[in-house]
Amino acid sequence: MNSTTDRGYLAGRCMAGLILAGCLGAAGITHAAKPVGLPNNYPNKPVRVIVGSAPGGGADALARLVSSKISESWGNQFVVENIATGVGGILALQTTNKSAPDGYTIQNTSGSTFQNATFTARLDFDVRKAFVPIAQLTISPSYLAFYPGAPFRTMKEMITYAKANPGKVNFGSSGIGSGAHLAGELLADMADIKLTHIPYKGAGQSTIDAIGGRIELVFGSSGAITPHVKTGKLRGIGITAAKRMPAQPDVPTFDELGVKGYEYVSWIGWVGPTGVPDPIVKALNAEVNKILVAPEIAKILVEDGASASPVSPEQFRKNIVDTLALIENIIKKTGINLRD
């Protein structure tokens, strides 16, 4: 599992849809009183749900939707608080880390923020130890596309060509250390080929240059790549998830295309400072997972190339640890410096 959320995740139409779904009340969700037996009748006051970005984005809308559903179901307020200052959500992480581990401060965060905190920022804590995973909300893969005029049409042909022409195949990303960059480096490593990385200031420019033939490969979100695939301006190849996505059932995975075991996806999830009582973690996990499988929410996520990811706190922790280990391995093999 991985984190590549710098791709403008769940923006635009998704944001509007999530807000609308948050106003639909009980539609599609079975409501009940909060679980019994929670410490000190938790929650008996408003719960802060910190979001490390400005109001109005996709992650913010998702946090507000889930928070409103829990508030509605449990009869207590879960209130979103945006902390948009700082780089890559780091200030929000620091705020959550310093909060009391009583369940009244939760953070809606992402894999890219955890990556930034681990390999870019110089922090006095390790995210793998400083936070307790509560619920993994969504995963979202990258979509690999080729310039239609490239001297290869399939993944297999690209790998064969790249082996015969080391370094001559260029792939674009939204910047050094971005999810798209690391996804490409992982592909090169697992396929035993040499690709040349071309960093851009944003995913839009890399997509434009792939359409124009200035680069042969581009990684992007489903929302960014699919329209150009439909018009023939790009050749859609595959997604970086382990399984096909509901939103793109006809798009194969890299594993299906011959790069066995490949998986590199982004995630959004809820964490708290280490020490949150286990009964609270489990109760929140169960409630969030119930919300995620509601038909109207699943539909909104699918439309934007994401997928609900209702897993246990233990599995969420494993996904976080495995992702960071994978990124660390890529950094060591490529020599990428993310701290400058």
Phi and psi restraints in degrees (value plus and minus 20) as a CYANA .aco file:
   2 ASN   PHI    -174.7  -134.7
   2 ASN   PSI     154.6   194.6
   3 SER   PHI    -142.1  -102.1
   3 SER   PSI      97.0   137.0
   4 THR   PHI    -155.5  -115.5
   4 THR   PSI      29.5    69.5
   5 THR   PHI    -104.5   -64.5
   5 THR   PSI     -10.2    29.8
   6 ASP   PHI     -98.2   -58.2
   6 ASP   PSI     -10.7    29.3
   7 ARG   PHI    -112.3   -72.3
   7 ARG   PSI      -2.9    37.1
   8 GLY   PHI      53.5    93.5
   8 GLY   PSI      20.1    60.1
   9 TYR   PHI     -80.9   -40.9
   9 TYR   PSI     111.9   151.9
  10 LEU   PHI      37.3    77.3
  10 LEU   PSI      17.3    57.3
  11 ALA   PHI    -110.5   -70.5
  11 ALA   PSI     158.7   198.7
  12 GLY   PHI      38.7    78.7
  12 GLY   PSI    -138.4   -98.4
  13 ARG   PHI     -76.7   -36.7
  13 ARG   PSI     -58.1   -18.1
  14 CYS   PHI     -83.3   -43.3
  14 CYS   PSI     -61.4   -21.4
  15 MET   PHI     -79.6   -39.6
  15 MET   PSI     -67.0   -27.0
  16 ALA   PHI     -81.9   -41.9
  16 ALA   PSI     -60.7   -20.7
  17 GLY   PHI     -86.0   -46.0
  17 GLY   PSI     -59.4   -19.4
  18 LEU   PHI     -86.6   -46.6
  18 LEU   PSI     -61.4   -21.4
  19 ILE   PHI     -83.8   -43.8
  19 ILE   PSI     -62.8   -22.8
  20 LEU   PHI     -80.4   -40.4
  20 LEU   PSI     -64.7   -24.7
  21 ALA   PHI     -82.2   -42.2
  21 ALA   PSI     -53.4   -13.4
  22 GLY   PHI     -86.6   -46.6
  22 GLY   PSI     -39.7     0.3
  23 CYS   PHI    -115.3   -75.3
  23 CYS   PSI     -18.0    22.0
  24 LEU   PHI    -104.7   -64.7
  24 LEU   PSI     -19.0    21.0
  25 GLY   PHI      44.4    84.4
  25 GLY   PSI    -150.9  -110.9
  26 ALA   PHI    -103.9   -63.9
  26 ALA   PSI     -18.7    21.3
  27 ALA   PHI     -77.8   -37.8
  27 ALA   PSI     101.7   141.7
  28 GLY   PHI      61.9   101.9
  28 GLY   PSI     -24.6    15.4
  29 ILE   PHI    -146.3  -106.3
  29 ILE   PSI     112.7   152.7
  30 THR   PHI    -105.3   -65.3
  30 THR   PSI      98.6   138.6
  31 HIS   PHI    -116.6   -76.6
  31 HIS   PSI     127.1   167.1
  32 ALA   PHI    -171.6  -131.6
  32 ALA   PSI     146.9   186.9
  33 ALA   PHI     -85.9   -45.9
  33 ALA   PSI     139.7   179.7
  34 LYS   PHI     -82.8   -42.8
  34 LYS   PSI     134.9   174.9
  35 PRO   PHI     -79.1   -39.1
  35 PRO   PSI     126.9   166.9
  36 VAL   PHI    -101.8   -61.8
  36 VAL   PSI     139.4   179.4
  37 GLY   PHI      64.8   104.8
  37 GLY   PSI     -10.8    29.2
  38 LEU   PHI     -95.8   -55.8
  38 LEU   PSI     125.1   165.1
  39 PRO   PHI     -76.9   -36.9
  39 PRO   PSI     112.0   152.0
  40 ASN   PHI      34.0    74.0
  40 ASN   PSI      14.8    54.8
  41 ASN   PHI      36.3    76.3
  41 ASN   PSI      16.0    56.0
  42 TYR   PHI     -77.3   -37.3
  42 TYR   PSI     120.9   160.9
  43 PRO   PHI    -108.7   -68.7
  43 PRO   PSI     119.6   159.6
  44 ASN   PHI    -135.4   -95.4
  44 ASN   PSI      -5.9    34.1
  45 LYS   PHI    -175.2  -135.2
  45 LYS   PSI     148.3   188.3
  46 PRO   PHI     -78.5   -38.5
  46 PRO   PSI     122.7   162.7
  47 VAL   PHI    -123.8   -83.8
  47 VAL   PSI     108.4   148.4
  48 ARG   PHI    -100.6   -60.6
  48 ARG   PSI     110.5   150.5
  49 VAL   PHI    -135.1   -95.1
  49 VAL   PSI      81.1   121.1
  50 ILE   PHI    -101.8   -61.8
  50 ILE   PSI     114.2   154.2
  51 VAL   PHI    -141.0  -101.0
  51 VAL   PSI     106.3   146.3
  52 GLY   PHI    -105.7   -65.7
  52 GLY   PSI      17.8    57.8
  53 SER   PHI    -170.7  -130.7
  53 SER   PSI     149.5   189.5
  54 ALA   PHI     -91.7   -51.7
  54 ALA   PSI     135.8   175.8
  55 PRO   PHI     -80.0   -40.0
  55 PRO   PSI     126.6   166.6
  56 GLY   PHI      85.7   125.7
  56 GLY   PSI     -35.1     4.9
  57 GLY   PHI    -102.6   -62.6
  57 GLY   PSI     155.8   195.8
  58 GLY   PHI     -84.7   -44.7
  58 GLY   PSI     -63.1   -23.1
  59 ALA   PHI     -84.3   -44.3
  59 ALA   PSI     -58.6   -18.6
  60 ASP   PHI     -83.4   -43.4
  60 ASP   PSI     -64.7   -24.7
  61 ALA   PHI     -83.7   -43.7
  61 ALA   PSI     -59.9   -19.9
  62 LEU   PHI     -84.6   -44.6
  62 LEU   PSI     -63.8   -23.8
  63 ALA   PHI     -81.2   -41.2
  63 ALA   PSI     -61.6   -21.6
  64 ARG   PHI     -87.4   -47.4
  64 ARG   PSI     -57.5   -17.5
  65 LEU   PHI     -84.4   -44.4
  65 LEU   PSI     -71.5   -31.5
  66 VAL   PHI     -83.2   -43.2
  66 VAL   PSI     -60.9   -20.9
  67 SER   PHI     -82.5   -42.5
  67 SER   PSI     -62.2   -22.2
  68 SER   PHI     -86.1   -46.1
  68 SER   PSI     -55.4   -15.4
  69 LYS   PHI     -88.4   -48.4
  69 LYS   PSI     -60.7   -20.7
  70 ILE   PHI     -88.0   -48.0
  70 ILE   PSI     -61.5   -21.5
  71 SER   PHI     -77.5   -37.5
  71 SER   PSI     -62.6   -22.6
  72 GLU   PHI     -85.8   -45.8
  72 GLU   PSI     -61.3   -21.3
  73 SER   PHI     -96.0   -56.0
  73 SER   PSI     -62.2   -22.2
  74 TRP   PHI    -112.6   -72.6
  74 TRP   PSI     -34.8     5.2
  75 GLY   PHI      58.0    98.0
  75 GLY   PSI      -1.1    38.9
  76 ASN   PHI    -153.1  -113.1
  76 ASN   PSI     129.5   169.5
  77 GLN   PHI    -100.9   -60.9
  77 GLN   PSI     109.1   149.1
  78 PHE   PHI    -130.7   -90.7
  78 PHE   PSI      90.1   130.1
  79 VAL   PHI    -130.3   -90.3
  79 VAL   PSI     103.8   143.8
  80 VAL   PHI     -94.5   -54.5
  80 VAL   PSI     114.1   154.1
  81 GLU   PHI    -146.3  -106.3
  81 GLU   PSI      97.7   137.7
  82 ASN   PHI    -108.4   -68.4
  82 ASN   PSI     107.4   147.4
  83 ILE   PHI    -141.9  -101.9
  83 ILE   PSI      69.0   109.0
  84 ALA   PHI    -113.8   -73.8
  84 ALA   PSI     -29.0    11.0
  85 THR   PHI     -95.9   -55.9
  85 THR   PSI     144.5   184.5
  86 GLY   PHI      70.1   110.1
  86 GLY   PSI     154.9   194.9
  87 VAL   PHI    -125.8   -85.8
  87 VAL   PSI     107.8   147.8
  88 GLY   PHI      41.5    81.5
  88 GLY   PSI       8.9    48.9
  89 GLY   PHI      58.2    98.2
  89 GLY   PSI      -8.4    31.6
  90 ILE   PHI     -87.5   -47.5
  90 ILE   PSI     -61.5   -21.5
  91 LEU   PHI     -82.2   -42.2
  91 LEU   PSI     -57.8   -17.8
  92 ALA   PHI     -83.5   -43.5
  92 ALA   PSI     -62.1   -22.1
  93 LEU   PHI     -81.8   -41.8
  93 LEU   PSI     -63.2   -23.2
  94 GLN   PHI     -83.5   -43.5
  94 GLN   PSI     -58.2   -18.2
  95 THR   PHI     -83.6   -43.6
  95 THR   PSI     -66.0   -26.0
  96 THR   PHI     -84.6   -44.6
  96 THR   PSI     -61.3   -21.3
  97 ASN   PHI     -81.2   -41.2
  97 ASN   PSI     -53.9   -13.9
  98 LYS   PHI    -106.7   -66.7
  98 LYS   PSI     -24.3    15.7
  99 SER   PHI    -100.4   -60.4
  99 SER   PSI     137.2   177.2
 100 ALA   PHI     -85.5   -45.5
 100 ALA   PSI     116.6   156.6
 101 PRO   PHI    -102.3   -62.3
 101 PRO   PSI      37.5    77.5
 102 ASP   PHI    -130.6   -90.6
 102 ASP   PSI     -14.7    25.3
 103 GLY   PHI      68.8   108.8
 103 GLY   PSI     -19.5    20.5
 104 TYR   PHI    -117.6   -77.6
 104 TYR   PSI     -18.1    21.9
 105 THR   PHI    -152.6  -112.6
 105 THR   PSI      98.0   138.0
 106 ILE   PHI    -144.2  -104.2
 106 ILE   PSI     127.9   167.9
 107 GLN   PHI    -139.2   -99.2
 107 GLN   PSI     111.0   151.0
 108 ASN   PHI    -108.7   -68.7
 108 ASN   PSI      85.7   125.7
 109 THR   PHI    -149.4  -109.4
 109 THR   PSI    -193.1  -153.1
 110 SER   PHI    -162.0  -122.0
 110 SER   PSI     144.9   184.9
 111 GLY   PHI     -82.0   -42.0
 111 GLY   PSI     -55.5   -15.5
 112 SER   PHI     -87.8   -47.8
 112 SER   PSI     -54.2   -14.2
 113 THR   PHI     -87.1   -47.1
 113 THR   PSI     -62.3   -22.3
 114 PHE   PHI     -85.1   -45.1
 114 PHE   PSI     -56.8   -16.8
 115 GLN   PHI     -83.9   -43.9
 115 GLN   PSI     -66.2   -26.2
 116 ASN   PHI     -80.7   -40.7
 116 ASN   PSI     -62.3   -22.3
 117 ALA   PHI     -86.7   -46.7
 117 ALA   PSI     -51.4   -11.4
 118 THR   PHI    -105.8   -65.8
 118 THR   PSI     -60.8   -20.8
 119 PHE   PHI    -134.9   -94.9
 119 PHE   PSI     -28.9    11.1
 120 THR   PHI    -138.1   -98.1
 120 THR   PSI     -76.0   -36.0
 121 ALA   PHI     -93.2   -53.2
 121 ALA   PSI     134.3   174.3
 122 ARG   PHI    -125.4   -85.4
 122 ARG   PSI      72.2   112.2
 123 LEU   PHI    -127.2   -87.2
 123 LEU   PSI     140.2   180.2
 124 ASP   PHI    -115.8   -75.8
 124 ASP   PSI      -0.5    39.5
 125 PHE   PHI    -166.0  -126.0
 125 PHE   PSI     138.0   178.0
 126 ASP   PHI    -123.2   -83.2
 126 ASP   PSI     101.3   141.3
 127 VAL   PHI     -80.3   -40.3
 127 VAL   PSI     -45.9    -5.9
 128 ARG   PHI     -89.9   -49.9
 128 ARG   PSI     -40.2    -0.2
 129 LYS   PHI    -132.9   -92.9
 129 LYS   PSI     -44.7    -4.7
 130 ALA   PHI    -102.0   -62.0
 130 ALA   PSI     -33.6     6.4
 131 PHE   PHI    -150.8  -110.8
 131 PHE   PSI     126.9   166.9
 132 VAL   PHI    -121.5   -81.5
 132 VAL   PSI     102.5   142.5
 133 PRO   PHI     -86.1   -46.1
 133 PRO   PSI     112.9   152.9
 134 ILE   PHI    -128.3   -88.3
 134 ILE   PSI     -75.4   -35.4
 135 ALA   PHI    -175.0  -135.0
 135 ALA   PSI     113.2   153.2
 136 GLN   PHI    -111.2   -71.2
 136 GLN   PSI      99.4   139.4
 137 LEU   PHI    -104.1   -64.1
 137 LEU   PSI     -74.2   -34.2
 138 THR   PHI    -162.0  -122.0
 138 THR   PSI     141.3   181.3
 139 ILE   PHI    -147.4  -107.4
 139 ILE   PSI     133.1   173.1
 140 SER   PHI    -169.1  -129.1
 140 SER   PSI     101.8   141.8
 141 PRO   PHI    -107.6   -67.6
 141 PRO   PSI     150.3   190.3
 142 SER   PHI    -109.5   -69.5
 142 SER   PSI     136.3   176.3
 143 TYR   PHI    -135.4   -95.4
 143 TYR   PSI     100.7   140.7
 144 LEU   PHI    -111.5   -71.5
 144 LEU   PSI     111.4   151.4
 145 ALA   PHI    -152.0  -112.0
 145 ALA   PSI     133.2   173.2
 146 PHE   PHI    -130.3   -90.3
 146 PHE   PSI     131.5   171.5
 147 TYR   PHI     -85.5   -45.5
 147 TYR   PSI     107.0   147.0
 148 PRO   PHI     -78.8   -38.8
 148 PRO   PSI     -44.5    -4.5
 149 GLY   PHI    -110.5   -70.5
 149 GLY   PSI     -14.6    25.4
 150 ALA   PHI     -84.8   -44.8
 150 ALA   PSI     135.0   175.0
 151 PRO   PHI     -98.1   -58.1
 151 PRO   PSI      11.1    51.1
 152 PHE   PHI    -178.4  -138.4
 152 PHE   PSI     132.8   172.8
 153 ARG   PHI    -139.6   -99.6
 153 ARG   PSI     -41.2    -1.2
 154 THR   PHI    -145.2  -105.2
 154 THR   PSI     148.8   188.8
 155 MET   PHI     -80.9   -40.9
 155 MET   PSI     -64.6   -24.6
 156 LYS   PHI     -81.0   -41.0
 156 LYS   PSI     -63.8   -23.8
 157 GLU   PHI     -86.0   -46.0
 157 GLU   PSI     -58.2   -18.2
 158 MET   PHI     -83.1   -43.1
 158 MET   PSI     -63.8   -23.8
 159 ILE   PHI     -83.9   -43.9
 159 ILE   PSI     -62.5   -22.5
 160 THR   PHI     -82.2   -42.2
 160 THR   PSI     -63.8   -23.8
 161 TYR   PHI     -84.3   -44.3
 161 TYR   PSI     -63.7   -23.7
 162 ALA   PHI     -86.1   -46.1
 162 ALA   PSI     -53.9   -13.9
 163 LYS   PHI     -85.6   -45.6
 163 LYS   PSI     -57.2   -17.2
 164 ALA   PHI    -100.8   -60.8
 164 ALA   PSI     -38.4     1.6
 165 ASN   PHI    -154.0  -114.0
 165 ASN   PSI      49.8    89.8
 166 PRO   PHI     -76.2   -36.2
 166 PRO   PSI     108.0   148.0
 167 GLY   PHI      60.6   100.6
 167 GLY   PSI     -23.7    16.3
 168 LYS   PHI    -107.7   -67.7
 168 LYS   PSI     -30.3     9.7
 169 VAL   PHI    -117.2   -77.2
 169 VAL   PSI     101.4   141.4
 170 ASN   PHI    -118.7   -78.7
 170 ASN   PSI     121.1   161.1
 171 PHE   PHI    -147.5  -107.5
 171 PHE   PSI     122.5   162.5
 172 GLY   PHI    -122.9   -82.9
 172 GLY   PSI     130.9   170.9
 173 SER   PHI    -164.4  -124.4
 173 SER   PSI     154.2   194.2
 174 SER   PHI    -106.2   -66.2
 174 SER   PSI      -4.2    35.8
 175 GLY   PHI     120.0   160.0
 175 GLY   PSI     141.6   181.6
 176 ILE   PHI     -83.0   -43.0
 176 ILE   PSI     108.5   148.5
 177 GLY   PHI      65.6   105.6
 177 GLY   PSI     -22.5    17.5
 178 SER   PHI     -90.1   -50.1
 178 SER   PSI     144.7   184.7
 179 GLY   PHI     -78.7   -38.7
 179 GLY   PSI     -60.5   -20.5
 180 ALA   PHI     -83.5   -43.5
 180 ALA   PSI     -59.5   -19.5
 181 HIS   PHI     -81.7   -41.7
 181 HIS   PSI     -69.9   -29.9
 182 LEU   PHI     -87.4   -47.4
 182 LEU   PSI     -53.7   -13.7
 183 ALA   PHI     -82.3   -42.3
 183 ALA   PSI     -60.4   -20.4
 184 GLY   PHI     -88.9   -48.9
 184 GLY   PSI     -60.2   -20.2
 185 GLU   PHI     -85.1   -45.1
 185 GLU   PSI     -57.7   -17.7
 186 LEU   PHI     -85.5   -45.5
 186 LEU   PSI     -60.5   -20.5
 187 LEU   PHI     -80.5   -40.5
 187 LEU   PSI     -66.3   -26.3
 188 ALA   PHI     -80.9   -40.9
 188 ALA   PSI     -61.6   -21.6
 189 ASP   PHI     -87.0   -47.0
 189 ASP   PSI     -67.0   -27.0
 190 MET   PHI     -92.3   -52.3
 190 MET   PSI     -47.7    -7.7
 191 ALA   PHI    -111.5   -71.5
 191 ALA   PSI     -24.2    15.8
 192 ASP   PHI      37.7    77.7
 192 ASP   PSI      31.2    71.2
 193 ILE   PHI    -151.4  -111.4
 193 ILE   PSI     147.3   187.3
 194 LYS   PHI    -133.0   -93.0
 194 LYS   PSI      96.3   136.3
 195 LEU   PHI    -130.6   -90.6
 195 LEU   PSI     131.8   171.8
 196 THR   PHI    -122.4   -82.4
 196 THR   PSI     102.7   142.7
 197 HIS   PHI    -105.8   -65.8
 197 HIS   PSI     110.3   150.3
 198 ILE   PHI    -136.0   -96.0
 198 ILE   PSI      84.8   124.8
 199 PRO   PHI    -101.0   -61.0
 199 PRO   PSI     123.6   163.6
 200 TYR   PHI    -143.7  -103.7
 200 TYR   PSI     149.9   189.9
 201 LYS   PHI    -101.5   -61.5
 201 LYS   PSI     -29.2    10.8
 202 GLY   PHI    -187.7  -147.7
 202 GLY   PSI     141.1   181.1
 203 ALA   PHI     -86.6   -46.6
 203 ALA   PSI     -49.7    -9.7
 204 GLY   PHI     -80.9   -40.9
 204 GLY   PSI     -63.3   -23.3
 205 GLN   PHI     -89.5   -49.5
 205 GLN   PSI     -57.5   -17.5
 206 SER   PHI     -85.9   -45.9
 206 SER   PSI     -56.4   -16.4
 207 THR   PHI     -86.0   -46.0
 207 THR   PSI     -62.6   -22.6
 208 ILE   PHI     -80.5   -40.5
 208 ILE   PSI     -62.7   -22.7
 209 ASP   PHI     -90.6   -50.6
 209 ASP   PSI     -49.7    -9.7
 210 ALA   PHI     -88.9   -48.9
 210 ALA   PSI     -59.9   -19.9
 211 ILE   PHI     -83.3   -43.3
 211 ILE   PSI     -57.7   -17.7
 212 GLY   PHI    -102.2   -62.2
 212 GLY   PSI     -24.8    15.2
 213 GLY   PHI      64.2   104.2
 213 GLY   PSI     -10.1    29.9
 214 ARG   PHI     -98.4   -58.4
 214 ARG   PSI     -41.6    -1.6
 215 ILE   PHI    -153.6  -113.6
 215 ILE   PSI     134.2   174.2
 216 GLU   PHI    -111.7   -71.7
 216 GLU   PSI     -49.5    -9.5
 217 LEU   PHI    -144.6  -104.6
 217 LEU   PSI     125.4   165.4
 218 VAL   PHI    -165.5  -125.5
 218 VAL   PSI     116.8   156.8
 219 PHE   PHI    -124.1   -84.1
 219 PHE   PSI     115.6   155.6
 220 GLY   PHI    -178.0  -138.0
 220 GLY   PSI     157.4   197.4
 221 SER   PHI     -93.8   -53.8
 221 SER   PSI     141.2   181.2
 222 SER   PHI     -77.6   -37.6
 222 SER   PSI     -62.3   -22.3
 223 GLY   PHI     -83.3   -43.3
 223 GLY   PSI     -52.8   -12.8
 224 ALA   PHI    -100.8   -60.8
 224 ALA   PSI     -55.7   -15.7
 225 ILE   PHI    -110.1   -70.1
 225 ILE   PSI     -62.0   -22.0
 226 THR   PHI     -74.3   -34.3
 226 THR   PSI     -65.8   -25.8
 227 PRO   PHI     -77.3   -37.3
 227 PRO   PSI     -56.5   -16.5
 228 HIS   PHI     -97.2   -57.2
 228 HIS   PSI     -48.2    -8.2
 229 VAL   PHI     -87.6   -47.6
 229 VAL   PSI     -61.6   -21.6
 230 LYS   PHI     -84.3   -44.3
 230 LYS   PSI     -52.2   -12.2
 231 THR   PHI    -109.0   -69.0
 231 THR   PSI     -24.9    15.1
 232 GLY   PHI      65.3   105.3
 232 GLY   PSI     -14.8    25.2
 233 LYS   PHI     -95.5   -55.5
 233 LYS   PSI     -43.4    -3.4
 234 LEU   PHI    -152.6  -112.6
 234 LEU   PSI     134.8   174.8
 235 ARG   PHI    -123.5   -83.5
 235 ARG   PSI      90.1   130.1
 236 GLY   PHI     -89.3   -49.3
 236 GLY   PSI     113.9   153.9
 237 ILE   PHI    -133.0   -93.0
 237 ILE   PSI     -80.5   -40.5
 238 GLY   PHI    -192.2  -152.2
 238 GLY   PSI     150.6   190.6
 239 ILE   PHI    -130.3   -90.3
 239 ILE   PSI     138.9   178.9
 240 THR   PHI    -110.8   -70.8
 240 THR   PSI     -13.3    26.7
 241 ALA   PHI     -99.4   -59.4
 241 ALA   PSI     143.5   183.5
 242 ALA   PHI     -95.9   -55.9
 242 ALA   PSI     -47.2    -7.2
 243 LYS   PHI    -149.3  -109.3
 243 LYS   PSI     137.1   177.1
 244 ARG   PHI     -81.4   -41.4
 244 ARG   PSI     126.7   166.7
 245 MET   PHI    -111.7   -71.7
 245 MET   PSI     124.3   164.3
 246 PRO   PHI     -76.1   -36.1
 246 PRO   PSI     -52.2   -12.2
 247 ALA   PHI     -93.3   -53.3
 247 ALA   PSI     -42.0    -2.0
 248 GLN   PHI    -155.9  -115.9
 248 GLN   PSI      44.0    84.0
 249 PRO   PHI     -84.2   -44.2
 249 PRO   PSI     -39.3     0.7
 250 ASP   PHI    -113.7   -73.7
 250 ASP   PSI     -23.6    16.4
 251 VAL   PHI    -116.6   -76.6
 251 VAL   PSI      99.6   139.6
 252 PRO   PHI     -94.6   -54.6
 252 PRO   PSI     143.1   183.1
 253 THR   PHI    -106.7   -66.7
 253 THR   PSI     144.2   184.2
 254 PHE   PHI     -81.3   -41.3
 254 PHE   PSI     -56.8   -16.8
 255 ASP   PHI     -78.6   -38.6
 255 ASP   PSI     -63.9   -23.9
 256 GLU   PHI     -84.8   -44.8
 256 GLU   PSI     -48.0    -8.0
 257 LEU   PHI    -106.9   -66.9
 257 LEU   PSI     -15.7    24.3
 258 GLY   PHI      90.5   130.5
 258 GLY   PSI     -29.3    10.7
 259 VAL   PHI    -113.8   -73.8
 259 VAL   PSI      62.8   102.8
 260 LYS   PHI     -83.9   -43.9
 260 LYS   PSI     111.6   151.6
 261 GLY   PHI      63.4   103.4
 261 GLY   PSI     -16.7    23.3
 262 TYR   PHI     -91.0   -51.0
 262 TYR   PSI     113.6   153.6
 263 GLU   PHI    -177.6  -137.6
 263 GLU   PSI     107.5   147.5
 264 TYR   PHI    -173.9  -133.9
 264 TYR   PSI      78.7   118.7
 265 VAL   PHI    -148.2  -108.2
 265 VAL   PSI     140.4   180.4
 266 SER   PHI    -111.1   -71.1
 266 SER   PSI     140.5   180.5
 267 TRP   PHI    -159.9  -119.9
 267 TRP   PSI     134.7   174.7
 268 ILE   PHI    -145.1  -105.1
 268 ILE   PSI     117.5   157.5
 269 GLY   PHI    -178.4  -138.4
 269 GLY   PSI     154.1   194.1
 270 TRP   PHI    -126.5   -86.5
 270 TRP   PSI     113.2   153.2
 271 VAL   PHI    -153.2  -113.2
 271 VAL   PSI     144.4   184.4
 272 GLY   PHI    -156.7  -116.7
 272 GLY   PSI     148.6   188.6
 273 PRO   PHI     -84.1   -44.1
 273 PRO   PSI     122.5   162.5
 274 THR   PHI     -74.7   -34.7
 274 THR   PSI     113.5   153.5
 275 GLY   PHI      95.7   135.7
 275 GLY   PSI     -27.4    12.6
 276 VAL   PHI     -78.7   -38.7
 276 VAL   PSI     109.0   149.0
 277 PRO   PHI     -73.7   -33.7
 277 PRO   PSI     117.7   157.7
 278 ASP   PHI     -76.8   -36.8
 278 ASP   PSI     -59.5   -19.5
 279 PRO   PHI     -80.7   -40.7
 279 PRO   PSI     -53.9   -13.9
 280 ILE   PHI     -89.5   -49.5
 280 ILE   PSI     -64.6   -24.6
 281 VAL   PHI     -78.5   -38.5
 281 VAL   PSI     -67.6   -27.6
 282 LYS   PHI     -86.3   -46.3
 282 LYS   PSI     -59.3   -19.3
 283 ALA   PHI     -86.6   -46.6
 283 ALA   PSI     -63.1   -23.1
 284 LEU   PHI     -85.0   -45.0
 284 LEU   PSI     -62.2   -22.2
 285 ASN   PHI     -78.4   -38.4
 285 ASN   PSI     -66.8   -26.8
 286 ALA   PHI     -83.6   -43.6
 286 ALA   PSI     -60.2   -20.2
 287 GLU   PHI     -89.4   -49.4
 287 GLU   PSI     -64.4   -24.4
 288 VAL   PHI     -83.2   -43.2
 288 VAL   PSI     -62.7   -22.7
 289 ASN   PHI     -81.3   -41.3
 289 ASN   PSI     -56.6   -16.6
 290 LYS   PHI     -86.2   -46.2
 290 LYS   PSI     -59.7   -19.7
 291 ILE   PHI     -84.6   -44.6
 291 ILE   PSI     -61.4   -21.4
 292 LEU   PHI     -84.0   -44.0
 292 LEU   PSI     -48.1    -8.1
 293 VAL   PHI    -113.3   -73.3
 293 VAL   PSI     -15.8    24.2
 294 ALA   PHI     -82.8   -42.8
 294 ALA   PSI     114.9   154.9
 295 PRO   PHI     -73.8   -33.8
 295 PRO   PSI     -62.1   -22.1
 296 GLU   PHI     -90.3   -50.3
 296 GLU   PSI     -50.0   -10.0
 297 ILE   PHI     -96.6   -56.6
 297 ILE   PSI     -65.1   -25.1
 298 ALA   PHI     -77.2   -37.2
 298 ALA   PSI     -60.5   -20.5
 299 LYS   PHI     -82.6   -42.6
 299 LYS   PSI     -64.1   -24.1
 300 ILE   PHI     -82.8   -42.8
 300 ILE   PSI     -64.0   -24.0
 301 LEU   PHI     -85.4   -45.4
 301 LEU   PSI     -63.0   -23.0
 302 VAL   PHI     -80.4   -40.4
 302 VAL   PSI     -59.7   -19.7
 303 GLU   PHI     -82.1   -42.1
 303 GLU   PSI     -41.5    -1.5
 304 ASP   PHI    -131.5   -91.5
 304 ASP   PSI      -0.6    39.4
 305 GLY   PHI      58.7    98.7
 305 GLY   PSI     -10.1    29.9
 306 ALA   PHI    -124.4   -84.4
 306 ALA   PSI     153.0   193.0
 307 SER   PHI    -164.5  -124.5
 307 SER   PSI     116.7   156.7
 308 ALA   PHI     -81.3   -41.3
 308 ALA   PSI     126.2   166.2
 309 SER   PHI    -153.4  -113.4
 309 SER   PSI      49.6    89.6
 310 PRO   PHI     -98.5   -58.5
 310 PRO   PSI      73.9   113.9
 311 VAL   PHI    -140.3  -100.3
 311 VAL   PSI     150.1   190.1
 312 SER   PHI     -94.0   -54.0
 312 SER   PSI     141.8   181.8
 313 PRO   PHI     -78.6   -38.6
 313 PRO   PSI     -56.0   -16.0
 314 GLU   PHI     -85.3   -45.3
 314 GLU   PSI     -62.1   -22.1
 315 GLN   PHI     -89.0   -49.0
 315 GLN   PSI     -57.6   -17.6
 316 PHE   PHI     -81.1   -41.1
 316 PHE   PSI     -63.7   -23.7
 317 ARG   PHI     -80.0   -40.0
 317 ARG   PSI     -64.0   -24.0
 318 LYS   PHI     -81.1   -41.1
 318 LYS   PSI     -61.4   -21.4
 319 ASN   PHI     -81.8   -41.8
 319 ASN   PSI     -61.7   -21.7
 320 ILE   PHI     -83.5   -43.5
 320 ILE   PSI     -70.0   -30.0
 321 VAL   PHI     -83.6   -43.6
 321 VAL   PSI     -63.5   -23.5
 322 ASP   PHI     -84.7   -44.7
 322 ASP   PSI     -60.0   -20.0
 323 THR   PHI     -82.3   -42.3
 323 THR   PSI     -68.7   -28.7
 324 LEU   PHI     -85.1   -45.1
 324 LEU   PSI     -55.2   -15.2
 325 ALA   PHI     -85.7   -45.7
 325 ALA   PSI     -59.7   -19.7
 326 LEU   PHI     -84.0   -44.0
 326 LEU   PSI     -65.2   -25.2
 327 ILE   PHI     -82.9   -42.9
 327 ILE   PSI     -62.5   -22.5
 328 GLU   PHI     -79.9   -39.9
 328 GLU   PSI     -59.7   -19.7
 329 ASN   PHI     -85.7   -45.7
 329 ASN   PSI     -61.2   -21.2
 330 ILE   PHI     -82.6   -42.6
 330 ILE   PSI     -64.3   -24.3
 331 ILE   PHI     -80.9   -40.9
 331 ILE   PSI     -63.3   -23.3
 332 LYS   PHI     -84.5   -44.5
 332 LYS   PSI     -61.8   -21.8
 333 LYS   PHI     -91.1   -51.1
 333 LYS   PSI     -54.0   -14.0
 334 THR   PHI    -115.8   -75.8
 334 THR   PSI     -39.5     0.5
 335 GLY   PHI      56.3    96.3
 335 GLY   PSI      -1.4    38.6
 336 ILE   PHI     -83.2   -43.2
 336 ILE   PSI     114.3   154.3
 337 ASN   PHI    -126.7   -86.7
 337 ASN   PSI      90.2   130.2
 338 LEU   PHI    -117.1   -77.1
 338 LEU   PSI     -21.3    18.7
 339 ARG   PHI    -114.0   -74.0
 339 ARG   PSI     -28.1    11.9
